[in-house]
Amino acid sequence: MQKTISKTVEAEGIGLHTGVDVKIKLRPAPPNTGYIFIRTDLDDFEIPASAEYISHCSYATTLLRKGVVLSTCEHLLSALRGVGIDNCFIELDNIEIPIMDGSSEDFIDLIEKAGVVEQSTARKFFRVKERVEFKQNDRKMSVEPSDKFEIECLIEFDHPFINKQTFSFTLDNGSFGREIASARTFGFTQEIEMLRKANLAQGGSLENAIVLTQDGMLNTGPLRFKDEFVRHKILDIIGDFALLGMPVLGKITAQKSGHAIHASLMSKLLKTENAWEIVESD
């Protein structure tokens, strides 16, 4: 059955790229609502969490509807999908979802604080029927049929902490919280000046990201997992694919992917109408 949260909960933080203070509130929503962002600073303007509103995907996934922007939604959407919430209103008073600690863990805590309630409507699934692939140079991503939601991810960076990392993940009972939720976003010191000049990463700090130097990292605390970097990429994939509007039954294979590749594969998949169907749980 579909699920929503039991009561309204709220938090506040800073936007990773904008650097602005943001207050966020999660509210219960009726069956078949999905996730809807509400800009309370703009007369409660609504932006459904849907692939059709993806605007651009450089260092975060940004939604755009009728000129109104909602940025960096992937970590919150990953938390909602990861713990099995189907319907939720998400109120915020600024342009960007707060980055919190750079992972989905604080959002998981917020959802647990709210509690989860089962609803009276059967859950719908986005079931993949045929394999679809998207390639861009050495970056590629595919999705193929499976009776569960699986992700196999490979990343490769010329850095001693990363090099080549792979991780296989299946979303089932509690696996998101155990294996993925606490993996933080990461970046490289040589990128920071370029990002700041592009008016990005204004709110980035060692409190909300792993910052890698040429041969180490600026953070003094340890990594949460030895392969935290590839786990975070899986976190991003789950959050971006939540924009399909319902849980996915399919296996995703990703090689050196990023937000733009995720969006391109979703777009190609949706346009290949015989490659998917919407089914209800028994």
Summary of the structure (lengths in Angstrom):
residues: 282
radius of gyration: 17.8
end to end distance: 9.3
largest distance: 53.3
contacts: 963
relative contact order: 0.22
helix: 26%
strand: 36%
